Amino acid sequence: MRRCITAPIANTFYIGQFPATNREGGVFANTDQLDIQRENARGHLSFSYGVLRCLGARLARLQVRFLMEEMAARRMRFEVLEEPVHFAHSSVNEYEAMTAWASHY
């Protein structure tokens, strides 16, 4: 799953922007939609790749898996009540604030 670019000029550096890498039109269809069931959902680069891969990636995935299993077992869901406030940063895409409600279904 190596994705790279060829530098047109010698000694030119390129900085990858993580919010952009997970929206590659050549890799993912409908890049503006969250679709965890897409065929290549694990192909994202949120935890980087190769020798620079995030050491906590497996733990993070495990935590989300347990959270989803517990929410399903307790028949819980979250509803976002207001438009989230985005954190303005050039290399990460995260929320500064989000008002949500947990309820049973």
Phi and psi in degrees as a GROMACS rama.xvg file:
@    title "Ramachandran Plot"
@    xaxis  label "Phi"
@    yaxis  label "Psi"
@TYPE xy
-73.6554  128.057  ARG-2
-122.185  124.458  ARG-3
-146.265  171.597  CYS-4
-122.644  157.232  ILE-5
-102.108  123.447  THR-6
-74.543  126.584  ALA-7
-74.5347  -19.3068  PRO-8
-126.27  132.787  ILE-9
-60.0542  146.276  ALA-10
62.2483  28.9552  ASN-11
-98.6876  133.533  THR-12
-103.685  142.896  PHE-13
-121.639  137.034  TYR-14
-109.694  120.32  ILE-15
-80.7187  133.843  GLY-16
-99.8335  114.615  GLN-17
-56.1618  -39.6631  PHE-18
-60.8178  -28.965  PRO-19
-81.5316  -33.7162  ALA-20
-65.1244  -27.8101  THR-21
-88.597  7.13226  ASN-22
-121.796  29.712  ARG-23
-70.8391  115.958  GLU-24
-62.6372  -29.1462  GLY-25
-76.6441  -13.4308  GLY-26
-109.357  -42.0118  VAL-27
-118.015  137.746  PHE-28
-86.4568  150.521  ALA-29
49.9632  61.9601  ASN-30
-64.8524  -19.5713  THR-31
-88.6123  0.849093  ASP-32
-111.882  138.612  GLN-33
-80.9794  117.344  LEU-34
-137.67  93.4951  ASP-35
-75.4112  -7.54329  ILE-36
-100.932  5.3021  GLN-37
-64.1133  152.804  ARG-38
-57.0256  -39.3297  GLU-39
-111.264  38.326  ASN-40
-59.8971  -31.0841  ALA-41
-79.6494  0.229258  ARG-42
-82.7386  7.13618  GLY-43
-72.6797  163.886  HIS-44
-112.036  24.3473  LEU-45
-60.0144  -30.9229  SER-46
-104.726  17.2618  PHE-47
70.3233  -162.899  SER-48
-156.312  149.987  TYR-49
74.3172  -143.79  GLY-50
-67.0826  -20.1417  VAL-51
-95.0679  12.534  LEU-52
-60.6797  142.851  ARG-53
-61.6468  128.653  CYS-54
-67.3262  -25.1609  LEU-55
-92.4098  7.69905  GLY-56
-60.0476  -46.4084  ALA-57
-64.4626  -40.8262  ARG-58
-64.0382  -42.9815  LEU-59
-61.1571  -44.6931  ALA-60
-63.8318  -39.6772  ARG-61
-64.5872  -41.3573  LEU-62
-63.1562  -43.4424  GLN-63
-65.7451  -40.2925  VAL-64
-60.35  -47.7445  ARG-65
-62.8669  -39.7558  PHE-66
-59.9957  -47.7266  LEU-67
-63.7713  -40.453  MET-68
-64.1086  -43.4725  GLU-69
-66.6391  -40.2858  GLU-70
-64.621  -39.0245  MET-71
-67.64  -41.69  ALA-72
-64.1847  -34.6749  ALA-73
-93.9229  3.36313  ARG-74
53.5627  53.4449  ARG-75
-112.054  154.022  MET-76
-147.786  159.482  ARG-77
-112.263  139.679  PHE-78
-119.393  129.263  GLU-79
-81.6975  122.871  VAL-80
-90.0988  -29.2274  LEU-81
-135.089  160.804  GLU-82
-61.2473  126.681  GLU-83
-62.8492  150.553  PRO-84
-93.7582  118.123  VAL-85
-80.4799  143.941  HIS-86
-84.7279  121.41  PHE-87
-81.6926  108.358  ALA-88
-151.949  147.59  HIS-89
-79.5125  -21.6783  SER-90
-118.194  -2.02205  SER-91
-131.345  155.97  VAL-92
-124.881  96.2171  ASN-93
-140.659  170.678  GLU-94
-99.3606  139.063  TYR-95
-85.4509  -35.8909  GLU-96
-152.853  144.812  ALA-97
-149.755  124.24  MET-98
-94.3768  119.562  THR-99
-136.21  162.765  ALA-100
-129.527  131.155  TRP-101
-97.9497  131.853  ALA-102
-144.421  166.083  SER-103
-95.8876  151.871  HIS-104
